Structures are given as C-alpha cells and as structure tokens.
Amino acid sequence: MARTRVPERTLLPGEEPLSLLREDGTPVDDAPLAMPDDDVLVELHRRMVIGRRFDTQATALTRQGRLAVYPSSRGQEACEVGAVLALREQDWLFPTYRDSVALVTRGVDPAGTLTLLQGGWHLGYDPYEHRVGPQCTPLATNTLHAVGFAHAARLKGEDTAALVFVGDGATSEGDTHEALNFAGVWRAPVVFLVQNNGYAISVPMSKQNAAPSLAHKGIGYGVPSVLVDGNDVAAVYAVVREALHAGGPTLIEARTYRIEAHTNADDASRYRDAAEVAAWLDRDPVDRIETYLTSRGLLDQARREAVAAEAERFAAWTRAQLNTDVVPDPDELFEHVYATRPAHLRAQAASLREELA
C-alpha cells in the first residue's frame, strides 16, 4: 500500500481544513495530501455504508427498548471509518461511547459493541483480540489510557501506536490537557483525533473555545497539529495514516457534524435549528465518496447494490444478536471488584440472594 503524503509536520495547523474531495465529490486541485489507493477508497466507502446502516439499526433498537441509550454517529462516518482503517494491525484504538461504528469497523461484533449501551457488562468484547480499549463514557479519561499505553509500548521496544477518539467537549476536560502534556514530553506514539461535531451535548463551539481551532491547542504542549475536513474520508484516512507512522504524538481536529441528537434522550431542537442540520446534510460524507468513486468508474450500480445488501445483512445480524433476551446473574454485581471478595461484599451478596429467593 502506498504511503500517503501530508505537509511537513508543524506545531500549528493550517487555517483551513485539509481536504482531498470537495463537498460535491470532485477532487481538490493541488491538494497537499496524496489520494489513497483505489482499493482503499472502495473499502472506505463499503465500511461507511455498513456503518451507517448499523447506526440506523442501533437507533431503532433503542426505540424498541433493546438498548438503554444510543449515541448516534450519523454524519461522522468519515471520521470513524477513515481513522480506524488507517490503523495497522498492531495499533490500538481507545474509543468513546459514540464510536460504535468504529468498533464494528475494527471487527467487534454488534452484541459486543452494544453491551455497554444495552446496560449489560461495561465491556462486551476482548480488548486484546481486537486491540480496542473499553468504550469511554466519562469524558476524556481514555486520553490518559492511550498515552500511558503508547508510552509503555515504546519503553518495551514495540512498534505500536495508539489512536484515541475524543469529542470537542472532551477537549475542555483536564484529562485531555494532562494527556497532551505527557504525550508531548514523552514523545509518545499516540494520535488524538478530535471529532469536532459542533456541540458538547447542547453547548456550541463558540462557548467552549476561543482559539482559531481546537487543533491550535497542540502548540502549548509541543504536539504537531493538523486540521482536516472530517466529512472527507479520503483526507481523514491520509492524515491519520501518516500520523500513526510519525513515531510521536499528533493532535488532529476533524471538523464534522452530529446529524442526530446527542442521544435518544436529547431534544436537539432546543439548541439548534433545522436549517443548520439541513446544511450539513448537503455535506454528507457517504455521498461525497460515492460521487467521486462513480466518476472514476470504481463504483457502479451493481457494486452499490451489493454493498447495500451486505449492509442489510449486517443490520439483520445486529437485530438477531440484540433481540435475544439476556438473563442476568445478580451475583455478577460482586464479581471482578476484588481478587478475593471481602466479608462485607460476601454479606451483601448473600442478602441479595435471600431477597430474590
């Protein structure tokens, strides 16, 4: 696979997001990035279509009561898929609660991905099998996990990098600042990908940050920074791929948009209007790559129908896994807390069993 090319690594990002494809799907002239190979572009499109259908299915399952909550990432597929496919096999992903599409793209099955959001176990998959850390619900705690992991890998002489997802709201948390500082000092091989989707729940960017961009935060920690169009999957892949090969820390801000509400419990109409959402629908990341692939002869109607059919099969698999009732074992509440269960937990477990009996 050909290496991508990005501008010389600098602490300051550019004034405008890097892009390979315009909003209408036409290629950018004299782009400072090298377009990924054709086979990569085709796979990026395929995974985005499957990811979007999975996201839609998960939202429907939430309305049916099969999930306790679901934070949709519709509109952010270019970030989720582009970044994950840029990972090498040995690299690790540290996701958040909104990154379910990223998890299934990495190979985690639907049930394992959605266990947390179903209200079952906190972790429904083997992190070591997939090289994916637990989905992070508290904002920004995964940033420190990623830096610690990447630093440890370097100390052990391993050729491993970490990719950590954060939202724009998480950049206001102290954990993110601490993680960036440690990453800069240790030169840890970790890539911070900020999916700037415009809102931290209901708080807009204008009330979170006074800098020209979130990517500008890197300069304070000596971390090279990049600003990229988060709805351009080719550009996201190229930028993340190069950052993972760089051998040190990188802060990437990907500008995108959350089409759906924060979760199914949120009323987004209270803080944004329909015209704003419509404007971003016109910048759809799936439509953009489809237009480009079609113009290149890399995507025809037969291929489009085949990918759509595969996405439907994946949705059916998701339904089948989530429509199976799980009978919880109450005693599991007390497991994996201590290596040896102390007396007060033994007493609580016995009391619960008696009450249920």
C-alpha positions as CSV (number, residue, x, y, z in Angstrom):
1,M,0.0,0.0,0.0
2,A,1.4,3.4,-0.9
3,R,2.3,5.8,1.8
4,T,0.2,8.9,1.9
5,R,1.9,12.3,1.9
6,V,1.0,15.2,4.2
7,P,2.5,18.6,4.6
8,E,5.6,18.9,6.8
9,R,4.7,18.3,10.4
10,T,4.4,21.6,12.3
11,L,3.0,22.7,15.6
12,L,0.5,25.0,14.1
13,P,-2.3,23.6,11.8
14,G,-3.4,25.3,8.6
15,E,-6.1,28.0,8.6
16,E,-8.4,25.8,6.5
17,P,-9.1,22.0,7.0
18,L,-7.1,19.8,4.7
19,S,-9.2,18.0,2.1
20,L,-8.9,15.7,-0.9
21,L,-12.5,15.8,-2.0
22,R,-14.7,18.9,-2.2
23,E,-18.3,18.8,-0.9
24,D,-19.6,17.9,-4.4
25,G,-17.2,14.9,-4.6
26,T,-14.8,16.4,-7.1
27,P,-11.1,16.2,-6.3
28,V,-9.2,19.1,-4.8
29,D,-6.6,20.6,-7.2
30,D,-3.0,20.6,-6.0
31,A,-4.1,19.1,-2.6
32,P,-1.2,18.8,-0.1
33,L,-2.3,15.2,0.5
34,A,-1.8,12.1,-1.7
35,M,-5.0,10.4,-2.5
36,P,-5.2,6.9,-1.0
37,D,-5.1,3.9,-3.4
38,D,-8.2,2.9,-5.3
39,D,-8.7,-0.3,-3.3
40,V,-8.5,1.7,-0.1
41,L,-11.1,4.2,-1.3
42,V,-13.5,1.4,-2.3
43,E,-13.1,-0.2,1.1
44,L,-13.7,3.1,2.9
45,H,-17.0,3.5,1.0
46,R,-18.1,-0.1,1.8
47,R,-17.4,0.3,5.5
48,M,-19.1,3.7,5.7
49,V,-22.3,2.2,4.1
50,I,-22.3,-0.7,6.5
51,G,-21.5,1.6,9.5
52,R,-24.4,3.9,8.7
53,R,-26.8,1.0,8.4
54,F,-25.6,-0.4,11.7
55,D,-26.1,3.1,13.3
56,T,-29.6,3.3,12.0
57,Q,-30.4,-0.2,13.2
58,A,-29.0,0.6,16.7
59,T,-31.2,3.7,16.9
60,A,-34.2,1.6,16.0
61,L,-33.3,-1.0,18.7
62,T,-33.1,1.8,21.2
63,R,-36.7,2.9,20.4
64,Q,-37.8,-0.7,20.8
65,G,-36.3,-0.9,24.3
66,R,-33.4,-3.2,23.3
67,L,-30.8,-0.6,24.2
68,A,-30.9,1.6,27.3
69,V,-29.4,4.5,25.3
70,Y,-27.6,5.0,22.0
71,P,-25.5,8.0,20.9
72,S,-25.7,8.1,17.1
73,S,-22.6,9.0,15.0
74,R,-24.6,9.6,11.8
75,G,-22.7,12.2,9.8
76,Q,-19.4,11.3,11.4
77,E,-18.8,8.1,9.4
78,A,-15.8,9.5,7.6
79,C,-14.0,10.1,11.0
80,E,-15.0,6.7,12.4
81,V,-14.2,4.6,9.4
82,G,-11.3,6.6,7.9
83,A,-9.4,6.7,11.1
84,V,-9.9,3.0,12.0
85,L,-8.9,1.7,8.6
86,A,-5.8,3.8,8.9
87,L,-4.7,1.7,11.9
88,R,-2.2,-1.1,11.4
89,E,-3.0,-4.5,12.9
90,Q,-0.7,-3.9,15.9
91,D,-2.1,-0.5,16.7
92,W,-4.7,0.1,19.4
93,L,-7.9,2.1,19.4
94,F,-9.3,3.9,22.5
95,P,-12.9,4.8,21.7
96,T,-15.7,6.8,23.4
97,Y,-19.4,5.9,23.9
98,R,-20.2,7.5,20.5
99,D,-17.8,5.3,18.5
100,S,-19.8,2.1,18.0
101,V,-19.3,2.4,14.2
102,A,-15.6,2.5,14.8
103,L,-15.8,-0.7,16.9
104,V,-17.7,-2.7,14.3
105,T,-15.3,-1.4,11.6
106,R,-12.4,-2.7,13.8
107,G,-14.1,-6.2,13.8
108,V,-16.0,-6.2,17.1
109,D,-19.4,-7.9,16.7
110,P,-22.6,-5.9,17.2
111,A,-23.5,-7.6,20.5
112,G,-20.1,-6.9,22.0
113,T,-20.1,-3.4,20.7
114,L,-23.5,-2.6,22.2
115,T,-23.3,-4.4,25.5
116,L,-22.4,-1.2,27.3
117,L,-25.3,0.7,25.8
118,Q,-27.6,-2.2,26.5
119,G,-26.9,-1.9,30.2
120,G,-25.1,-5.3,30.5
121,W,-21.4,-5.6,31.2
122,H,-19.3,-2.5,31.0
123,L,-17.2,-4.3,28.3
124,G,-18.7,-6.8,25.9
125,Y,-15.6,-7.8,23.9
126,D,-12.0,-8.9,24.4
127,P,-9.8,-5.8,24.1
128,Y,-6.7,-7.9,23.3
129,E,-8.4,-9.8,20.5
130,H,-9.4,-6.6,18.7
131,R,-6.8,-4.2,20.1
132,V,-9.7,-1.9,21.2
133,G,-9.8,-0.4,24.7
134,P,-13.1,-0.1,26.6
135,Q,-15.6,2.4,25.3
136,C,-15.1,5.5,27.5
137,T,-18.2,7.1,28.9
138,P,-16.6,9.7,31.3
139,L,-15.2,12.4,29.0
140,A,-11.5,12.3,28.2
141,T,-10.4,9.5,30.6
142,N,-9.4,7.4,27.6
143,T,-6.8,10.1,26.5
144,L,-4.6,9.2,29.5
145,H,-5.1,5.5,28.9
146,A,-3.9,5.9,25.3
147,V,-0.9,7.9,26.3
148,G,0.1,5.5,29.0
149,F,-0.3,2.6,26.7
150,A,1.7,4.2,23.9
151,H,4.5,5.2,26.2
152,A,4.7,1.7,27.7
153,A,4.8,0.2,24.2
154,R,7.7,2.5,23.3
155,L,9.6,1.5,26.6
156,K,9.1,-2.1,25.6
157,G,10.5,-1.5,22.1
158,E,7.2,-2.3,20.4
159,D,6.2,-0.8,17.1
160,T,2.8,0.1,18.3
161,A,0.8,3.4,18.1
162,A,-2.4,4.4,19.9
163,L,-5.4,6.2,18.3
164,V,-7.7,7.9,20.8
165,F,-11.1,9.4,19.9
166,V,-12.4,12.5,21.7
167,G,-15.2,14.9,21.1
168,D,-15.0,18.7,21.0
169,G,-16.4,18.8,24.5
170,A,-13.8,16.5,25.9
171,T,-11.0,19.0,24.9
172,S,-12.3,21.2,27.8
173,E,-11.6,18.4,30.3
174,G,-8.5,18.4,32.4
175,D,-7.6,14.8,31.4
176,T,-7.1,15.9,27.8
177,H,-4.7,18.6,28.8
178,E,-2.7,16.2,31.0
179,A,-2.7,13.6,28.3
180,L,-1.4,16.1,25.6
181,N,1.2,17.3,28.0
182,F,2.6,13.8,28.8
183,A,2.4,12.9,25.2
184,G,4.5,15.9,24.2
185,V,7.1,15.3,27.0
186,W,7.4,11.6,26.3
187,R,7.0,11.9,22.5
188,A,4.6,9.0,22.9
189,P,3.3,7.5,19.6
190,V,-0.4,8.5,20.1
191,V,-2.8,10.2,17.8
192,F,-5.5,12.3,19.3
193,L,-8.5,12.5,16.9
194,V,-10.9,15.2,17.9
195,Q,-14.3,14.7,16.2
196,N,-15.5,18.3,16.4
197,N,-19.2,17.7,15.7
198,G,-20.2,21.2,16.7
199,Y,-21.8,20.6,20.1
200,A,-20.9,19.2,23.5
201,I,-24.4,17.9,24.1
202,S,-26.1,21.4,23.8
203,V,-23.0,23.6,24.2
204,P,-21.8,25.0,20.8
205,M,-18.2,25.5,20.0
206,S,-18.4,29.3,20.4
207,K,-19.0,28.8,24.1
208,Q,-16.2,26.2,24.5
209,N,-13.1,27.5,22.8
210,A,-11.7,31.0,21.8
211,A,-8.8,29.6,19.8
212,P,-8.9,29.7,15.9
213,S,-9.4,25.9,16.1
214,L,-9.1,23.0,18.5
215,A,-6.1,21.8,16.7
216,H,-4.3,25.0,17.8
217,K,-4.2,23.6,21.3
218,G,-1.3,21.3,20.4
219,I,1.2,24.1,20.2
220,G,1.1,24.6,24.0
221,Y,2.3,21.0,24.5
222,G,4.8,20.8,21.7
223,V,2.5,18.4,19.8
224,P,2.2,18.7,16.0
225,S,-1.3,19.5,14.9
226,V,-3.5,19.1,11.8
227,L,-6.9,20.4,10.9
228,V,-8.8,18.2,8.5
229,D,-12.2,18.1,6.8
230,G,-14.0,15.4,8.9
231,N,-16.5,14.7,6.2
232,D,-13.8,13.8,3.7
233,V,-13.0,10.1,4.4
234,A,-10.0,10.1,2.0
235,A,-8.4,13.0,3.8
236,V,-9.1,11.6,7.3
237,Y,-7.5,8.3,6.3
238,A,-4.5,10.0,4.8
239,V,-3.9,12.3,7.8
240,V,-4.4,9.6,10.4
241,R,-2.3,7.1,8.5
242,E,0.7,9.5,8.3
243,A,0.3,10.5,11.9
244,L,0.4,6.8,13.0
245,H,3.7,6.4,11.1
246,A,5.2,9.6,12.5
247,G,6.5,7.9,15.7
248,G,5.4,10.7,18.1
249,P,2.2,12.5,19.2
250,T,-0.2,14.2,16.8
251,L,-3.3,16.2,17.5
252,I,-5.9,16.1,14.7
253,E,-9.1,18.1,14.6
254,A,-11.6,16.6,12.2
255,R,-14.5,19.0,11.5
256,T,-17.8,17.2,11.1
257,Y,-21.3,17.3,12.4
258,R,-23.7,15.2,14.6
259,I,-26.8,14.9,12.5
260,E,-28.9,13.2,15.2
261,A,-29.5,14.3,18.8
262,H,-26.8,13.7,21.4
263,T,-28.6,10.5,22.4
264,N,-32.2,9.3,22.2
265,A,-32.8,11.1,25.5
266,D,-31.9,14.5,24.0
267,D,-34.1,17.1,22.2
268,A,-31.7,18.7,19.8
269,S,-34.3,21.1,18.5
270,R,-33.9,23.1,21.8
271,Y,-30.4,24.3,20.9
272,R,-30.1,24.2,17.1
273,D,-32.5,24.8,14.2
274,A,-33.4,22.6,11.2
275,A,-31.7,24.8,8.7
276,E,-28.3,24.1,10.3
277,V,-28.9,20.4,10.1
278,A,-30.1,20.6,6.5
279,A,-26.9,22.5,5.5
280,W,-24.8,19.7,6.9
281,L,-26.9,17.0,5.3
282,D,-25.8,18.5,2.0
283,R,-22.2,17.8,3.1
284,D,-22.9,14.1,3.6
285,P,-19.6,12.1,3.8
286,V,-21.1,9.0,2.2
287,D,-22.5,10.9,-0.8
288,R,-19.1,12.6,-1.3
289,I,-17.1,9.5,-1.6
290,E,-19.8,7.8,-3.7
291,T,-19.8,10.7,-6.2
292,Y,-16.0,10.5,-6.5
293,L,-15.9,6.7,-6.9
294,T,-18.7,6.8,-9.5
295,S,-16.9,9.5,-11.5
296,R,-13.8,7.3,-11.5
297,G,-15.6,4.2,-12.6
298,L,-14.8,2.5,-9.3
299,L,-18.5,2.3,-8.2
300,D,-21.3,1.2,-10.5
301,Q,-24.9,0.3,-9.8
302,A,-24.2,-3.4,-9.3
303,R,-21.5,-2.6,-6.8
304,R,-23.7,-0.1,-5.0
305,E,-26.5,-2.7,-4.7
306,A,-24.1,-5.4,-3.5
307,V,-22.7,-3.1,-0.7
308,A,-26.3,-2.1,0.3
309,A,-27.3,-5.8,0.5
310,E,-24.2,-6.5,2.7
311,A,-25.2,-3.6,5.0
312,E,-28.7,-5.1,5.3
313,R,-27.3,-8.5,6.2
314,F,-25.2,-6.8,8.9
315,A,-28.2,-5.0,10.2
316,A,-30.1,-8.3,10.4
317,W,-27.2,-9.9,12.3
318,T,-27.3,-6.9,14.7
319,R,-31.1,-7.4,15.3
320,A,-30.6,-11.2,15.8
321,Q,-27.9,-10.6,18.4
322,L,-29.8,-7.9,20.3
323,N,-33.2,-9.4,20.2
324,T,-32.1,-12.3,22.4
325,D,-33.1,-11.8,26.0
326,V,-30.2,-11.9,28.4
327,V,-31.0,-13.3,31.8
328,P,-28.6,-11.6,34.2
329,D,-26.9,-13.3,37.1
330,P,-27.3,-10.9,40.1
331,D,-24.2,-12.3,41.7
332,E,-22.1,-10.8,38.9
333,L,-22.6,-7.5,40.6
334,F,-20.0,-8.6,43.1
335,E,-17.5,-10.2,40.7
336,H,-14.3,-8.6,39.4
337,V,-14.3,-6.0,42.1
338,Y,-11.7,-7.6,44.4
339,A,-9.4,-10.6,43.8
340,T,-10.7,-12.1,47.0
341,R,-14.2,-11.0,47.9
342,P,-14.2,-9.2,51.3
343,A,-16.6,-10.0,54.1
344,H,-18.9,-7.0,53.5
345,L,-19.4,-8.0,49.9
346,R,-20.0,-11.6,50.8
347,A,-22.7,-10.5,53.2
348,Q,-24.3,-8.2,50.6
349,A,-24.3,-11.0,48.0
350,A,-25.9,-13.4,50.5
351,S,-28.5,-10.8,51.4
352,L,-29.4,-10.2,47.7
353,R,-29.8,-13.9,47.1
354,E,-32.1,-14.3,50.1
355,E,-34.2,-11.3,48.9
356,L,-34.5,-12.7,45.4
357,A,-35.4,-16.1,46.7
